[in-house]
Amino acid sequence: MVIASGRSQRHVSAISDQLSRSLKEAGIKGAHSEGLPHCDWVLIDAGDVVVHLFRPEVRSFYNLEKLWSPQAPDEKIAV
């Protein structure tokens, strides 16, 4: 998993476009994008690698780094 930020929606869109082109040129078939054209959070699923591209405010809100951190607390689900 790769988590990255762009400075604006336009920047996130440009990063997504370039990454998608590079994956295609590298022969990675079937890469799929989600979150276009809004570009607050774009997810590119390239099979073994998933790339999350965020605007800074959206990245801060979802805080995926904390979610996937080994220090993340175990939550108990009430039954």
Distance bins in CASP14 RR format, pairs under 12 A and 6 or more apart:
PFRMAT RR
TARGET T0000
AUTHOR 0000-0000-0000
RMODE 2
METHOD distances of the structure
MODEL  1
1 43 0 0 0 0 0 1 0 0 0 0 0
1 44 0 0 0 0 0 1 0 0 0 0 0
1 45 0 0 0 0 0 1 0 0 0 0 0
1 46 0 0 0 0 0 1 0 0 0 0 0
1 47 0 0 0 0 0 1 0 0 0 0 0
1 48 0 0 0 0 0 1 0 0 0 0 0
1 49 1 0 0 1 0 0 0 0 0 0 0
1 50 1 0 1 0 0 0 0 0 0 0 0
1 51 1 0 0 1 0 0 0 0 0 0 0
1 52 1 0 0 1 0 0 0 0 0 0 0
1 64 0 0 0 0 1 0 0 0 0 0 0
1 65 0 0 0 0 1 0 0 0 0 0 0
1 67 0 0 0 0 0 1 0 0 0 0 0
1 68 1 0 0 1 0 0 0 0 0 0 0
2 15 0 0 0 0 0 1 0 0 0 0 0
2 19 0 0 0 0 1 0 0 0 0 0 0
2 42 0 0 0 0 0 1 0 0 0 0 0
2 43 0 0 0 0 0 1 0 0 0 0 0
2 44 0 0 0 0 1 0 0 0 0 0 0
2 45 0 0 0 0 0 1 0 0 0 0 0
2 46 0 0 0 0 1 0 0 0 0 0 0
2 48 0 0 0 0 0 1 0 0 0 0 0
2 49 1 0 0 1 0 0 0 0 0 0 0
2 50 1 0 0 1 0 0 0 0 0 0 0
2 51 1 0 1 0 0 0 0 0 0 0 0
2 52 1 0 0 1 0 0 0 0 0 0 0
2 53 0 0 0 0 1 0 0 0 0 0 0
2 54 0 0 0 0 0 1 0 0 0 0 0
2 64 0 0 0 0 0 1 0 0 0 0 0
2 65 0 0 0 0 0 1 0 0 0 0 0
2 68 0 0 0 0 0 1 0 0 0 0 0
3 41 0 0 0 0 0 1 0 0 0 0 0
3 42 0 0 0 0 0 1 0 0 0 0 0
3 43 0 0 0 0 0 1 0 0 0 0 0
3 44 0 0 0 0 0 1 0 0 0 0 0
3 49 0 0 0 0 0 1 0 0 0 0 0
3 50 0 0 0 0 1 0 0 0 0 0 0
3 51 1 0 0 1 0 0 0 0 0 0 0
3 52 1 0 1 0 0 0 0 0 0 0 0
3 53 0 0 0 0 1 0 0 0 0 0 0
3 54 1 0 0 1 0 0 0 0 0 0 0
3 56 0 0 0 0 0 1 0 0 0 0 0
3 58 0 0 0 0 0 1 0 0 0 0 0
3 59 1 0 0 1 0 0 0 0 0 0 0
3 60 0 0 0 0 0 1 0 0 0 0 0
3 62 0 0 0 0 1 0 0 0 0 0 0
3 63 0 0 0 0 1 0 0 0 0 0 0
3 64 1 0 1 0 0 0 0 0 0 0 0
3 65 1 0 0 1 0 0 0 0 0 0 0
3 66 0 0 0 0 0 1 0 0 0 0 0
3 67 0 0 0 0 0 1 0 0 0 0 0
3 68 0 0 0 0 1 0 0 0 0 0 0
3 69 0 0 0 0 0 1 0 0 0 0 0
4 11 0 0 0 0 0 1 0 0 0 0 0
4 12 0 0 0 0 1 0 0 0 0 0 0
4 15 1 0 0 1 0 0 0 0 0 0 0
4 16 0 0 0 0 0 1 0 0 0 0 0
4 18 0 0 0 0 0 1 0 0 0 0 0
4 19 0 0 0 0 1 0 0 0 0 0 0
4 41 0 0 0 0 0 1 0 0 0 0 0
4 42 0 0 0 0 1 0 0 0 0 0 0
4 43 0 0 0 0 0 1 0 0 0 0 0
4 44 0 0 0 0 0 1 0 0 0 0 0
4 50 0 0 0 0 0 1 0 0 0 0 0
4 51 1 0 0 1 0 0 0 0 0 0 0
4 52 1 0 0 1 0 0 0 0 0 0 0
4 53 1 0 1 0 0 0 0 0 0 0 0
4 54 1 0 0 1 0 0 0 0 0 0 0
4 55 0 0 0 0 0 1 0 0 0 0 0
4 56 0 0 0 0 0 1 0 0 0 0 0
4 59 0 0 0 0 1 0 0 0 0 0 0
4 64 0 0 0 0 0 1 0 0 0 0 0
4 65 0 0 0 0 0 1 0 0 0 0 0
5 11 0 0 0 0 1 0 0 0 0 0 0
5 12 1 0 0 1 0 0 0 0 0 0 0
5 15 0 0 0 0 1 0 0 0 0 0 0
5 39 0 0 0 0 0 1 0 0 0 0 0
5 40 0 0 0 0 0 1 0 0 0 0 0
5 41 0 0 0 0 0 1 0 0 0 0 0
5 42 0 0 0 0 0 1 0 0 0 0 0
5 51 0 0 0 0 0 1 0 0 0 0 0
5 52 0 0 0 0 1 0 0 0 0 0 0
5 53 1 0 0 1 0 0 0 0 0 0 0
5 54 1 0 1 0 0 0 0 0 0 0 0
5 55 1 0 0 1 0 0 0 0 0 0 0
5 56 1 0 1 0 0 0 0 0 0 0 0
5 57 0 0 0 0 1 0 0 0 0 0 0
5 58 0 0 0 0 1 0 0 0 0 0 0
5 59 1 0 1 0 0 0 0 0 0 0 0
5 60 0 0 0 0 1 0 0 0 0 0 0
5 62 0 0 0 0 0 1 0 0 0 0 0
5 64 0 0 0 0 0 1 0 0 0 0 0
5 65 0 0 0 0 0 1 0 0 0 0 0
6 12 1 0 1 0 0 0 0 0 0 0 0
6 13 0 0 0 0 1 0 0 0 0 0 0
6 14 0 0 0 0 1 0 0 0 0 0 0
6 15 1 0 0 1 0 0 0 0 0 0 0
6 16 0 0 0 0 1 0 0 0 0 0 0
6 18 0 0 0 0 0 1 0 0 0 0 0
6 19 0 0 0 0 0 1 0 0 0 0 0
6 39 0 0 0 0 1 0 0 0 0 0 0
6 40 0 0 0 0 0 1 0 0 0 0 0
6 41 0 0 0 0 0 1 0 0 0 0 0
6 42 0 0 0 0 1 0 0 0 0 0 0
6 52 0 0 0 0 0 1 0 0 0 0 0
6 53 1 0 0 1 0 0 0 0 0 0 0
6 54 1 0 0 1 0 0 0 0 0 0 0
6 55 1 0 0 1 0 0 0 0 0 0 0
6 56 1 0 0 1 0 0 0 0 0 0 0
6 57 0 0 0 0 0 1 0 0 0 0 0
6 58 0 0 0 0 1 0 0 0 0 0 0
6 59 0 0 0 0 1 0 0 0 0 0 0
7 13 0 0 0 0 0 1 0 0 0 0 0
7 14 0 0 0 0 0 1 0 0 0 0 0
7 15 0 0 0 0 1 0 0 0 0 0 0
7 39 0 0 0 0 0 1 0 0 0 0 0
7 53 0 0 0 0 0 1 0 0 0 0 0
7 54 0 0 0 0 0 1 0 0 0 0 0
7 55 1 0 0 1 0 0 0 0 0 0 0
7 56 1 0 0 1 0 0 0 0 0 0 0
7 57 0 0 0 0 0 1 0 0 0 0 0
7 59 0 0 0 0 0 1 0 0 0 0 0
8 14 0 0 0 0 1 0 0 0 0 0 0
8 15 0 0 0 0 0 1 0 0 0 0 0
8 39 0 0 0 0 1 0 0 0 0 0 0
8 40 0 0 0 0 0 1 0 0 0 0 0
8 53 0 0 0 0 0 1 0 0 0 0 0
8 54 0 0 0 0 0 1 0 0 0 0 0
8 55 1 0 0 1 0 0 0 0 0 0 0
8 56 0 0 0 0 1 0 0 0 0 0 0
8 57 0 0 0 0 0 1 0 0 0 0 0
8 58 0 0 0 0 0 1 0 0 0 0 0
9 15 0 0 0 0 0 1 0 0 0 0 0
9 16 0 0 0 0 0 1 0 0 0 0 0
9 35 0 0 0 0 0 1 0 0 0 0 0
9 36 0 0 0 0 0 1 0 0 0 0 0
9 37 0 0 0 0 1 0 0 0 0 0 0
9 38 1 0 0 1 0 0 0 0 0 0 0
9 39 1 0 1 0 0 0 0 0 0 0 0
9 40 1 0 0 1 0 0 0 0 0 0 0
9 41 0 0 0 0 0 1 0 0 0 0 0
9 42 0 0 0 0 1 0 0 0 0 0 0
9 53 0 0 0 0 0 1 0 0 0 0 0
9 54 0 0 0 0 0 1 0 0 0 0 0
9 55 1 0 0 1 0 0 0 0 0 0 0
9 56 0 0 0 0 0 1 0 0 0 0 0
9 57 0 0 0 0 0 1 0 0 0 0 0
9 58 0 0 0 0 1 0 0 0 0 0 0
10 16 0 0 0 0 0 1 0 0 0 0 0
10 17 0 0 0 0 0 1 0 0 0 0 0
10 37 0 0 0 0 0 1 0 0 0 0 0
10 38 0 0 0 0 0 1 0 0 0 0 0
10 39 1 0 0 1 0 0 0 0 0 0 0
10 40 0 0 0 0 0 1 0 0 0 0 0
10 42 0 0 0 0 0 1 0 0 0 0 0
10 55 0 0 0 0 0 1 0 0 0 0 0
11 17 0 0 0 0 0 1 0 0 0 0 0
11 18 0 0 0 0 0 1 0 0 0 0 0
11 39 0 0 0 0 1 0 0 0 0 0 0
11 40 0 0 0 0 0 1 0 0 0 0 0
11 42 0 0 0 0 0 1 0 0 0 0 0
11 53 0 0 0 0 1 0 0 0 0 0 0
11 54 0 0 0 0 0 1 0 0 0 0 0
11 55 0 0 0 0 1 0 0 0 0 0 0
11 56 0 0 0 0 0 1 0 0 0 0 0
12 18 0 0 0 0 0 1 0 0 0 0 0
12 19 0 0 0 0 0 1 0 0 0 0 0
12 33 0 0 0 0 0 1 0 0 0 0 0
12 35 0 0 0 0 1 0 0 0 0 0 0
12 36 0 0 0 0 1 0 0 0 0 0 0
12 37 0 0 0 0 0 1 0 0 0 0 0
12 38 0 0 0 0 1 0 0 0 0 0 0
12 39 1 0 1 0 0 0 0 0 0 0 0
12 40 1 0 0 1 0 0 0 0 0 0 0
12 41 0 0 0 0 1 0 0 0 0 0 0
12 42 1 0 1 0 0 0 0 0 0 0 0
12 43 0 0 0 0 0 1 0 0 0 0 0
12 44 0 0 0 0 0 1 0 0 0 0 0
12 51 0 0 0 0 0 1 0 0 0 0 0
12 52 0 0 0 0 0 1 0 0 0 0 0
12 53 1 0 1 0 0 0 0 0 0 0 0
12 54 1 0 0 1 0 0 0 0 0 0 0
12 55 1 0 1 0 0 0 0 0 0 0 0
12 56 0 0 0 0 1 0 0 0 0 0 0
12 57 0 0 0 0 0 1 0 0 0 0 0
12 58 0 0 0 0 1 0 0 0 0 0 0
12 59 0 0 0 0 0 1 0 0 0 0 0
13 19 0 0 0 0 0 1 0 0 0 0 0
13 20 0 0 0 0 0 1 0 0 0 0 0
13 33 0 0 0 0 0 1 0 0 0 0 0
13 35 0 0 0 0 1 0 0 0 0 0 0
13 36 1 0 0 1 0 0 0 0 0 0 0
13 37 1 0 0 1 0 0 0 0 0 0 0
13 38 0 0 0 0 1 0 0 0 0 0 0
13 39 1 0 1 0 0 0 0 0 0 0 0
13 40 0 0 0 0 0 1 0 0 0 0 0
13 41 0 0 0 0 0 1 0 0 0 0 0
13 42 1 0 0 1 0 0 0 0 0 0 0
13 53 0 0 0 0 1 0 0 0 0 0 0
13 55 0 0 0 0 0 1 0 0 0 0 0
14 20 0 0 0 0 0 1 0 0 0 0 0
14 21 0 0 0 0 0 1 0 0 0 0 0
14 36 0 0 0 0 0 1 0 0 0 0 0
14 39 0 0 0 0 1 0 0 0 0 0 0
14 42 0 0 0 0 0 1 0 0 0 0 0
14 53 0 0 0 0 1 0 0 0 0 0 0
15 21 0 0 0 0 0 1 0 0 0 0 0
15 22 0 0 0 0 0 1 0 0 0 0 0
15 33 0 0 0 0 0 1 0 0 0 0 0
15 36 0 0 0 0 0 1 0 0 0 0 0
15 39 0 0 0 0 1 0 0 0 0 0 0
15 42 1 0 0 1 0 0 0 0 0 0 0
15 44 0 0 0 0 1 0 0 0 0 0 0
15 51 0 0 0 0 1 0 0 0 0 0 0
15 52 0 0 0 0 0 1 0 0 0 0 0
15 53 1 0 1 0 0 0 0 0 0 0 0
15 54 0 0 0 0 0 1 0 0 0 0 0
15 55 0 0 0 0 0 1 0 0 0 0 0
16 22 0 0 0 0 0 1 0 0 0 0 0
16 23 0 0 0 0 0 1 0 0 0 0 0
16 31 0 0 0 0 0 1 0 0 0 0 0
16 32 0 0 0 0 0 1 0 0 0 0 0
16 33 1 0 0 1 0 0 0 0 0 0 0
16 34 0 0 0 0 0 1 0 0 0 0 0
16 35 0 0 0 0 1 0 0 0 0 0 0
16 36 1 0 0 1 0 0 0 0 0 0 0
16 37 0 0 0 0 0 1 0 0 0 0 0
16 38 0 0 0 0 0 1 0 0 0 0 0
16 39 1 0 0 1 0 0 0 0 0 0 0
16 40 0 0 0 0 0 1 0 0 0 0 0
16 41 0 0 0 0 0 1 0 0 0 0 0
16 42 1 0 1 0 0 0 0 0 0 0 0
16 43 0 0 0 0 1 0 0 0 0 0 0
16 44 1 0 0 1 0 0 0 0 0 0 0
16 46 0 0 0 0 0 1 0 0 0 0 0
16 51 0 0 0 0 1 0 0 0 0 0 0
16 52 0 0 0 0 0 1 0 0 0 0 0
16 53 1 0 1 0 0 0 0 0 0 0 0
16 54 0 0 0 0 0 1 0 0 0 0 0
16 55 0 0 0 0 0 1 0 0 0 0 0
17 23 0 0 0 0 0 1 0 0 0 0 0
17 24 0 0 0 0 0 1 0 0 0 0 0
17 33 0 0 0 0 1 0 0 0 0 0 0
17 36 0 0 0 0 1 0 0 0 0 0 0
17 37 0 0 0 0 0 1 0 0 0 0 0
17 39 0 0 0 0 0 1 0 0 0 0 0
17 42 0 0 0 0 1 0 0 0 0 0 0
17 44 0 0 0 0 0 1 0 0 0 0 0
17 53 0 0 0 0 0 1 0 0 0 0 0
18 24 0 0 0 0 0 1 0 0 0 0 0
18 25 0 0 0 0 0 1 0 0 0 0 0
18 42 0 0 0 0 0 1 0 0 0 0 0
18 44 0 0 0 0 0 1 0 0 0 0 0
18 51 0 0 0 0 0 1 0 0 0 0 0
18 53 0 0 0 0 0 1 0 0 0 0 0
19 25 0 0 0 0 0 1 0 0 0 0 0
19 26 0 0 0 0 0 1 0 0 0 0 0
19 28 0 0 0 0 0 1 0 0 0 0 0
19 31 0 0 0 0 1 0 0 0 0 0 0
19 33 0 0 0 0 1 0 0 0 0 0 0
19 42 0 0 0 0 1 0 0 0 0 0 0
19 43 0 0 0 0 0 1 0 0 0 0 0
19 44 1 0 1 0 0 0 0 0 0 0 0
19 45 0 0 0 0 0 1 0 0 0 0 0
19 46 0 0 0 0 1 0 0 0 0 0 0
19 49 0 0 0 0 0 1 0 0 0 0 0
19 50 0 0 0 0 0 1 0 0 0 0 0
19 51 1 0 0 1 0 0 0 0 0 0 0
19 52 0 0 0 0 0 1 0 0 0 0 0
19 53 1 0 0 1 0 0 0 0 0 0 0
20 26 0 0 0 0 0 1 0 0 0 0 0
20 27 0 0 0 0 0 1 0 0 0 0 0
20 28 0 0 0 0 1 0 0 0 0 0 0
20 30 0 0 0 0 0 1 0 0 0 0 0
20 31 1 0 0 1 0 0 0 0 0 0 0
20 32 0 0 0 0 1 0 0 0 0 0 0
20 33 1 0 0 1 0 0 0 0 0 0 0
20 34 0 0 0 0 0 1 0 0 0 0 0
20 36 0 0 0 0 1 0 0 0 0 0 0
20 42 0 0 0 0 1 0 0 0 0 0 0
20 43 0 0 0 0 0 1 0 0 0 0 0
20 44 1 0 0 1 0 0 0 0 0 0 0
20 45 0 0 0 0 0 1 0 0 0 0 0
20 46 0 0 0 0 1 0 0 0 0 0 0
20 51 0 0 0 0 1 0 0 0 0 0 0
20 53 0 0 0 0 0 1 0 0 0 0 0
21 27 0 0 0 0 0 1 0 0 0 0 0
21 28 0 0 0 0 0 1 0 0 0 0 0
21 31 0 0 0 0 0 1 0 0 0 0 0
21 33 0 0 0 0 0 1 0 0 0 0 0
21 44 0 0 0 0 0 1 0 0 0 0 0
22 28 0 0 0 0 1 0 0 0 0 0 0
22 31 0 0 0 0 1 0 0 0 0 0 0
22 44 0 0 0 0 0 1 0 0 0 0 0
22 46 0 0 0 0 0 1 0 0 0 0 0
22 51 0 0 0 0 0 1 0 0 0 0 0
23 29 0 0 0 0 1 0 0 0 0 0 0
23 30 0 0 0 0 1 0 0 0 0 0 0
23 31 1 0 1 0 0 0 0 0 0 0 0
23 32 0 0 0 0 0 1 0 0 0 0 0
23 33 0 0 0 0 1 0 0 0 0 0 0
23 44 1 0 0 1 0 0 0 0 0 0 0
23 45 0 0 0 0 0 1 0 0 0 0 0
23 46 1 0 1 0 0 0 0 0 0 0 0
23 47 0 0 0 0 1 0 0 0 0 0 0
23 48 0 0 0 0 0 1 0 0 0 0 0
23 49 0 0 0 0 1 0 0 0 0 0 0
23 51 0 0 0 0 1 0 0 0 0 0 0
24 30 0 0 0 0 1 0 0 0 0 0 0
24 31 1 0 0 1 0 0 0 0 0 0 0
24 32 0 0 0 0 0 1 0 0 0 0 0
24 33 0 0 0 0 0 1 0 0 0 0 0
24 44 0 0 0 0 0 1 0 0 0 0 0
24 46 0 0 0 0 0 1 0 0 0 0 0
25 31 0 0 0 0 0 1 0 0 0 0 0
26 46 0 0 0 0 1 0 0 0 0 0 0
26 49 0 0 0 0 0 1 0 0 0 0 0
27 46 0 0 0 0 0 1 0 0 0 0 0
28 44 0 0 0 0 0 1 0 0 0 0 0
28 45 0 0 0 0 0 1 0 0 0 0 0
28 46 1 0 1 0 0 0 0 0 0 0 0
28 47 1 0 0 1 0 0 0 0 0 0 0
28 48 0 0 0 0 1 0 0 0 0 0 0
28 49 0 0 0 0 1 0 0 0 0 0 0
28 51 0 0 0 0 0 1 0 0 0 0 0
29 46 0 0 0 0 1 0 0 0 0 0 0
29 47 0 0 0 0 1 0 0 0 0 0 0
30 44 0 0 0 0 0 1 0 0 0 0 0
30 45 0 0 0 0 1 0 0 0 0 0 0
30 46 1 0 0 1 0 0 0 0 0 0 0
30 47 1 0 0 1 0 0 0 0 0 0 0
30 48 0 0 0 0 0 1 0 0 0 0 0
31 42 0 0 0 0 0 1 0 0 0 0 0
31 43 0 0 0 0 0 1 0 0 0 0 0
31 44 1 0 0 1 0 0 0 0 0 0 0
31 45 1 0 0 1 0 0 0 0 0 0 0
31 46 1 0 1 0 0 0 0 0 0 0 0
31 47 1 0 0 1 0 0 0 0 0 0 0
31 48 0 0 0 0 0 1 0 0 0 0 0
31 49 0 0 0 0 1 0 0 0 0 0 0
31 50 0 0 0 0 0 1 0 0 0 0 0
31 51 0 0 0 0 1 0 0 0 0 0 0
32 42 0 0 0 0 0 1 0 0 0 0 0
32 43 0 0 0 0 1 0 0 0 0 0 0
32 44 1 0 0 1 0 0 0 0 0 0 0
32 45 1 0 1 0 0 0 0 0 0 0 0
32 46 0 0 0 0 1 0 0 0 0 0 0
32 47 0 0 0 0 1 0 0 0 0 0 0
32 50 0 0 0 0 0 1 0 0 0 0 0
32 51 0 0 0 0 0 1 0 0 0 0 0
33 39 0 0 0 0 0 1 0 0 0 0 0
33 41 0 0 0 0 0 1 0 0 0 0 0
33 42 1 0 0 1 0 0 0 0 0 0 0
33 43 1 0 0 1 0 0 0 0 0 0 0
33 44 1 0 1 0 0 0 0 0 0 0 0
33 45 1 0 0 1 0 0 0 0 0 0 0
33 46 0 0 0 0 1 0 0 0 0 0 0
33 50 0 0 0 0 0 1 0 0 0 0 0
33 51 0 0 0 0 1 0 0 0 0 0 0
33 52 0 0 0 0 0 1 0 0 0 0 0
33 53 0 0 0 0 1 0 0 0 0 0 0
34 40 0 0 0 0 0 1 0 0 0 0 0
34 41 0 0 0 0 1 0 0 0 0 0 0
34 42 1 0 0 1 0 0 0 0 0 0 0
34 43 1 0 1 0 0 0 0 0 0 0 0
34 44 0 0 0 0 1 0 0 0 0 0 0
34 45 1 0 0 1 0 0 0 0 0 0 0
34 50 0 0 0 0 0 1 0 0 0 0 0
34 51 0 0 0 0 0 1 0 0 0 0 0
34 52 0 0 0 0 0 1 0 0 0 0 0
34 53 0 0 0 0 0 1 0 0 0 0 0
35 41 1 0 0 1 0 0 0 0 0 0 0
35 42 1 0 1 0 0 0 0 0 0 0 0
35 43 1 0 0 1 0 0 0 0 0 0 0
35 44 0 0 0 0 1 0 0 0 0 0 0
35 45 0 0 0 0 0 1 0 0 0 0 0
35 52 0 0 0 0 0 1 0 0 0 0 0
35 53 0 0 0 0 1 0 0 0 0 0 0
35 54 0 0 0 0 0 1 0 0 0 0 0
35 55 0 0 0 0 0 1 0 0 0 0 0
35 58 0 0 0 0 0 1 0 0 0 0 0
36 42 1 0 0 1 0 0 0 0 0 0 0
36 43 0 0 0 0 1 0 0 0 0 0 0
36 44 0 0 0 0 1 0 0 0 0 0 0
36 53 0 0 0 0 0 1 0 0 0 0 0
38 53 0 0 0 0 0 1 0 0 0 0 0
38 54 0 0 0 0 0 1 0 0 0 0 0
38 55 0 0 0 0 1 0 0 0 0 0 0
38 58 0 0 0 0 0 1 0 0 0 0 0
39 53 0 0 0 0 1 0 0 0 0 0 0
39 54 0 0 0 0 1 0 0 0 0 0 0
39 55 1 0 0 1 0 0 0 0 0 0 0
39 58 0 0 0 0 1 0 0 0 0 0 0
40 52 0 0 0 0 0 1 0 0 0 0 0
40 53 0 0 0 0 1 0 0 0 0 0 0
40 54 1 0 0 1 0 0 0 0 0 0 0
40 55 1 0 1 0 0 0 0 0 0 0 0
40 56 0 0 0 0 0 1 0 0 0 0 0
40 57 0 0 0 0 1 0 0 0 0 0 0
40 58 1 0 1 0 0 0 0 0 0 0 0
40 59 0 0 0 0 1 0 0 0 0 0 0
40 60 0 0 0 0 0 1 0 0 0 0 0
40 61 0 0 0 0 1 0 0 0 0 0 0
40 62 0 0 0 0 0 1 0 0 0 0 0
41 51 0 0 0 0 0 1 0 0 0 0 0
41 52 1 0 0 1 0 0 0 0 0 0 0
41 53 1 0 0 1 0 0 0 0 0 0 0
41 54 1 0 1 0 0 0 0 0 0 0 0
41 55 1 0 0 1 0 0 0 0 0 0 0
41 56 0 0 0 0 0 1 0 0 0 0 0
41 57 0 0 0 0 0 1 0 0 0 0 0
41 58 1 0 1 0 0 0 0 0 0 0 0
41 59 1 0 0 1 0 0 0 0 0 0 0
41 60 0 0 0 0 0 1 0 0 0 0 0
41 61 0 0 0 0 1 0 0 0 0 0 0
41 62 1 0 0 1 0 0 0 0 0 0 0
41 64 0 0 0 0 1 0 0 0 0 0 0
42 50 0 0 0 0 0 1 0 0 0 0 0
42 51 0 0 0 0 1 0 0 0 0 0 0
42 52 1 0 0 1 0 0 0 0 0 0 0
42 53 1 0 1 0 0 0 0 0 0 0 0
42 54 0 0 0 0 1 0 0 0 0 0 0
42 55 0 0 0 0 1 0 0 0 0 0 0
42 58 0 0 0 0 0 1 0 0 0 0 0
42 59 0 0 0 0 0 1 0 0 0 0 0
43 49 0 0 0 0 0 1 0 0 0 0 0
43 50 1 0 0 1 0 0 0 0 0 0 0
43 51 1 0 0 1 0 0 0 0 0 0 0
43 52 1 0 1 0 0 0 0 0 0 0 0
43 53 1 0 0 1 0 0 0 0 0 0 0
43 54 0 0 0 0 1 0 0 0 0 0 0
43 58 0 0 0 0 0 1 0 0 0 0 0
43 62 0 0 0 0 0 1 0 0 0 0 0
43 64 0 0 0 0 0 1 0 0 0 0 0
44 50 1 0 0 1 0 0 0 0 0 0 0
44 51 1 0 1 0 0 0 0 0 0 0 0
44 52 0 0 0 0 1 0 0 0 0 0 0
44 53 1 0 0 1 0 0 0 0 0 0 0
45 51 0 0 0 0 1 0 0 0 0 0 0
45 52 0 0 0 0 0 1 0 0 0 0 0
46 52 0 0 0 0 0 1 0 0 0 0 0
50 64 0 0 0 0 0 1 0 0 0 0 0
50 68 0 0 0 0 0 1 0 0 0 0 0
51 64 0 0 0 0 0 1 0 0 0 0 0
52 58 0 0 0 0 1 0 0 0 0 0 0
52 59 0 0 0 0 1 0 0 0 0 0 0
52 62 0 0 0 0 1 0 0 0 0 0 0
52 63 0 0 0 0 0 1 0 0 0 0 0
52 64 1 0 0 1 0 0 0 0 0 0 0
52 65 0 0 0 0 0 1 0 0 0 0 0
52 67 0 0 0 0 0 1 0 0 0 0 0
52 68 0 0 0 0 0 1 0 0 0 0 0
53 59 0 0 0 0 1 0 0 0 0 0 0
53 64 0 0 0 0 0 1 0 0 0 0 0
54 60 0 0 0 0 1 0 0 0 0 0 0
54 61 0 0 0 0 1 0 0 0 0 0 0
54 62 1 0 0 1 0 0 0 0 0 0 0
54 63 0 0 0 0 0 1 0 0 0 0 0
54 64 0 0 0 0 1 0 0 0 0 0 0
54 65 0 0 0 0 0 1 0 0 0 0 0
55 61 0 0 0 0 1 0 0 0 0 0 0
55 62 0 0 0 0 0 1 0 0 0 0 0
56 62 0 0 0 0 0 1 0 0 0 0 0
56 63 0 0 0 0 0 1 0 0 0 0 0
57 63 0 0 0 0 0 1 0 0 0 0 0
58 64 0 0 0 0 0 1 0 0 0 0 0
59 65 0 0 0 0 1 0 0 0 0 0 0
59 66 0 0 0 0 0 1 0 0 0 0 0
59 67 0 0 0 0 0 1 0 0 0 0 0
60 66 0 0 0 0 0 1 0 0 0 0 0
61 67 0 0 0 0 0 1 0 0 0 0 0
62 68 0 0 0 0 0 1 0 0 0 0 0
63 69 0 0 0 0 1 0 0 0 0 0 0
63 72 0 0 0 0 0 1 0 0 0 0 0
64 72 0 0 0 0 0 1 0 0 0 0 0
65 71 0 0 0 0 0 1 0 0 0 0 0
65 72 0 0 0 0 1 0 0 0 0 0 0
66 72 1 0 0 1 0 0 0 0 0 0 0
66 73 0 0 0 0 1 0 0 0 0 0 0
67 73 0 0 0 0 0 1 0 0 0 0 0
67 75 0 0 0 0 0 1 0 0 0 0 0
END
